[in-house]
Amino acid sequence: MPKTQLFLYLVPIVGFFPSLWTLYRGQGSREQLAISRLSITLALTWLLGYLLLATGAATSDFFPLRLFILNSFLTSGYFLVSVWLILRLMQGKSGRLPGFSTIAERVFGKYLS
């Protein structure tokens, strides 16, 4: 069951909610809490970038197409990273990302755990 929960946490967009619930309760294994923090960090980073690029594309007179293309690359990258992390967990490897895991530990480890 915990392995299935880890996969659920890493599902793009949808996994944000069970991850947030796990951190809010503060119950779970150390790995579940780390993956939850990473999932929330990835989702919020994607959402912030998505909103900024969409706003810039809607208000820009010169670069709207380029910003929409960047937005699609950002979304594709978020989905690919999530799938890659799921595949790593299926292989029994660590579900850490060098930059994001550190940020997730610092920010969400302080406030949600």
C-alpha positions as CSV (number, residue, x, y, z in Angstrom):
1,M,0.0,0.0,0.0
2,P,2.7,2.6,0.8
3,K,4.3,2.1,-2.6
4,T,0.9,2.8,-4.3
5,Q,0.5,5.9,-2.2
6,L,3.9,7.2,-3.4
7,F,2.9,6.7,-7.0
8,L,-0.4,8.6,-6.2
9,Y,1.5,11.5,-4.7
10,L,3.6,11.9,-7.9
11,V,0.7,11.9,-10.3
12,P,0.7,15.4,-11.9
13,I,-1.8,17.9,-10.5
14,V,-4.0,15.2,-8.9
15,G,-1.2,14.0,-6.5
16,F,-1.0,17.5,-4.9
17,F,-4.1,16.9,-2.8
18,P,-3.2,13.5,-1.2
19,S,0.3,14.9,-0.6
20,L,-1.1,18.0,1.1
21,W,-3.4,15.8,3.2
22,T,-0.5,13.5,4.2
23,L,1.7,16.5,5.3
24,Y,-1.2,18.2,7.1
25,R,-1.8,15.1,9.2
26,G,1.9,14.6,9.7
27,Q,1.5,10.8,9.6
28,G,3.3,8.5,7.3
29,S,6.8,7.1,6.8
30,R,9.8,9.3,6.2
31,E,9.7,8.5,2.5
32,Q,6.0,9.3,2.2
33,L,6.6,12.7,3.8
34,A,9.6,13.5,1.6
35,I,7.7,12.5,-1.6
36,S,4.7,14.5,-0.5
37,R,6.9,17.6,0.0
38,L,8.5,17.1,-3.4
39,S,5.1,16.6,-5.1
40,I,3.8,19.8,-3.6
41,T,6.9,21.8,-4.5
42,L,6.8,20.6,-8.1
43,A,3.1,21.3,-8.4
44,L,3.3,24.8,-6.9
45,T,6.4,25.6,-9.0
46,W,4.5,24.5,-12.2
47,L,1.4,26.4,-11.2
48,L,3.3,29.6,-10.5
49,G,5.3,29.4,-13.8
50,Y,2.1,28.5,-15.7
51,L,0.2,31.5,-14.3
52,L,3.1,33.9,-14.9
53,L,3.6,32.7,-18.5
54,A,-0.1,32.7,-19.3
55,T,-0.5,36.2,-17.9
56,G,2.5,37.4,-19.8
57,A,1.2,35.9,-23.0
58,A,-2.2,37.5,-22.5
59,T,-0.8,41.0,-21.8
60,S,2.1,41.0,-24.2
61,D,1.9,42.6,-27.6
62,F,5.2,41.2,-28.9
63,F,5.8,37.7,-27.6
64,P,2.5,35.9,-26.9
65,L,3.2,32.9,-29.1
66,R,6.7,32.4,-27.6
67,L,5.3,32.6,-24.1
68,F,2.6,30.1,-24.9
69,I,5.3,27.7,-26.3
70,L,7.4,28.2,-23.1
71,N,4.2,27.4,-21.1
72,S,3.7,24.2,-23.0
73,F,7.3,23.2,-22.4
74,L,6.9,23.9,-18.7
75,T,3.8,21.8,-18.5
76,S,5.4,19.0,-20.5
77,G,8.5,19.1,-18.3
78,Y,6.3,18.9,-15.2
79,F,4.5,15.8,-16.5
80,L,7.8,14.1,-17.7
81,V,9.5,14.7,-14.4
82,S,6.6,13.2,-12.5
83,V,6.5,10.1,-14.8
84,W,10.3,9.8,-14.4
85,L,10.1,9.9,-10.7
86,I,7.3,7.3,-10.7
87,L,9.5,5.0,-12.9
88,R,12.5,5.5,-10.5
89,L,10.3,4.5,-7.6
90,M,9.1,1.4,-9.4
91,Q,12.8,0.4,-9.9
92,G,13.4,0.8,-6.2
93,K,15.6,3.9,-6.6
94,S,15.4,7.2,-4.7
95,G,12.6,9.6,-5.5
96,R,14.7,12.7,-4.9
97,L,15.5,15.6,-7.3
98,P,18.7,17.5,-6.4
99,G,17.4,21.0,-6.3
100,F,13.7,20.6,-5.6
101,S,14.1,18.1,-2.8
102,T,16.3,20.4,-0.9
103,I,13.9,23.3,-1.3
104,A,10.9,21.1,-0.4
105,E,12.7,20.0,2.8
106,R,13.5,23.6,3.8
107,V,10.2,25.2,3.0
108,F,7.6,22.5,3.7
109,G,9.5,20.6,6.3
110,K,9.4,23.7,8.4
111,Y,5.7,24.6,8.0
112,L,3.9,21.3,7.3
113,S,5.7,18.6,9.2
